[in-house]
């Protein structure tokens, strides 16, 4: 199992593990990260989710959910 030292890397690992195939709200994402012993601050997690290039945000303020933009991520954000 890979270990991420930063929230963006943890989300990438989750994406590769197909966690985001179905929309997940912020609480579900945080719970999933905590199961894997990641404890990022709420503020940090929200910034990373909002700026992620491989996730799409759906819904309205207070009820956002996040889902993968692509069927699977087998490369980094630079296409490698």
C-alpha positions as CSV (number, residue, x, y, z in Angstrom):
1,X,0.0,0.0,0.0
2,X,1.3,3.4,-0.9
3,X,1.5,6.1,1.7
4,X,0.8,9.7,0.9
5,X,2.4,12.5,2.8
6,X,0.0,15.2,1.4
7,X,-3.7,15.4,0.9
8,X,-3.5,15.7,-3.0
9,X,-1.4,12.5,-3.1
10,X,-3.9,10.7,-0.8
11,X,-6.8,11.7,-3.1
12,X,-4.8,10.4,-6.1
13,X,-4.3,7.0,-4.4
14,X,-8.1,6.9,-3.6
15,X,-8.9,7.7,-7.2
16,X,-6.6,4.8,-8.4
17,X,-8.4,2.6,-5.8
18,X,-11.7,3.5,-7.5
19,X,-13.1,5.2,-4.4
20,X,-14.5,8.1,-6.5
21,X,-16.3,6.1,-9.2
22,X,-19.6,7.1,-7.5
23,X,-20.1,10.6,-6.1
24,X,-19.0,11.0,-2.5
25,X,-19.8,13.8,-0.1
26,X,-17.1,15.5,2.0
27,X,-18.0,13.5,5.1
28,X,-17.7,10.2,3.2
29,X,-14.4,11.2,1.8
30,X,-13.1,12.2,5.2
31,X,-14.3,8.9,6.7
32,X,-12.6,6.9,4.0
33,X,-9.3,8.8,4.5
34,X,-9.6,8.3,8.3
35,X,-10.0,4.6,7.8
36,X,-6.6,4.6,6.1
37,X,-5.2,6.7,9.0
38,X,-5.1,10.0,7.1
39,X,-6.1,12.9,9.3
40,X,-6.0,16.1,7.2
41,X,-7.7,19.2,8.5
42,X,-11.1,20.1,7.1
43,X,-9.7,23.3,5.5
44,X,-6.9,21.5,3.8
45,X,-9.2,18.7,2.5
46,X,-11.7,21.3,1.1
47,X,-8.9,23.2,-0.7
48,X,-7.5,20.0,-2.2
49,X,-11.0,18.8,-3.3
50,X,-11.8,22.1,-4.9
51,X,-8.6,22.4,-6.8
52,X,-8.3,18.7,-7.9
53,X,-8.0,18.3,-11.6
54,X,-9.2,14.7,-11.6
55,X,-12.4,15.2,-9.6
56,X,-15.6,17.0,-10.5
57,X,-17.7,18.8,-7.9
58,X,-21.5,18.5,-8.1
59,X,-24.3,19.9,-6.1
60,X,-24.8,23.1,-4.2
61,X,-23.0,24.8,-1.4
62,X,-23.2,22.6,1.7
63,X,-24.1,19.5,-0.2
64,X,-21.2,19.1,-2.7
65,X,-20.2,15.7,-3.8
66,X,-17.1,14.7,-5.8
67,X,-16.7,12.1,-8.5
68,X,-13.9,11.1,-10.9
69,X,-13.8,13.0,-14.2
70,X,-12.2,10.0,-16.0
71,X,-13.0,6.3,-15.8
72,X,-9.6,5.6,-14.2
73,X,-6.4,7.4,-13.5
74,X,-3.4,5.4,-14.5
75,X,-1.0,8.4,-14.8
76,X,-0.2,11.6,-13.1
77,X,-1.8,15.0,-13.9
78,X,0.9,15.6,-16.6
79,X,-0.2,12.6,-18.5
80,X,2.8,10.4,-17.5
